[in-house]
Amino acid sequence: MITTAPADFAAALPDGGRLAGLDVGTRTIGVALCDAGWSFASPDKTIIRKKFAADLEALKVLVAAQSIVGLILG
């Protein structure tokens, strides 16, 4: 689901679960992770961008490894 409405995004998420914030640039993707209770977020890693397929695979690995339930771009 893609939305710009915070209420729609929150309603689509399961109760709890980690969120990841992505700061997408031309050379890197900065990643911050939030706790399962959505109380705080901390910087996690910087992904060095390559080709789209490699970037997507890096994000898939992150989502699986960290049990991410939602992504926030900004």
Buried (B, 14 or more C-beta within 10 A) or exposed (E): EEEEEEEEBEEEEEEEBBBBBBBEEEEEBBBBBBEEEBEEBEEBEEBEBEEEEEBEEBBEEBBEEBEBBBBBEE
